[in-house]
Amino acid sequence: MAILSCMERQLLERLNVEANVTFAFRKSDFSRRVAHGTRNLRYVPAHQWPKQKEAPSDSVITYYDLDKNEWRSFRIGSLLEIR
């Protein structure tokens, strides 16, 4: 199981509560990606809600991308900043 950094734990806490969190992470191609997301279902369209409760992955952080209107994820350890 991957160990979350303090910043990653803070991001998860904010994603679970807030409507829109801005953060940046390093993609697998080493480019920088700035994302606007949430995990709070109050701010995710009902038709986009997860169909079933999946076991959380221990290697990625999953979030609903408010710009792309899709669920996305990034690898633990690649978070660069939270705004």
Secondary structure, 3 states (H helix, E strand, C coil): CCCCCHHHHHHHHHHHHCCCEEEEEECCCCCEEEEEEECCHHHCCHHHCCCCCCCCCCCEEEEEECCCCEEEEEECCCEEEEC
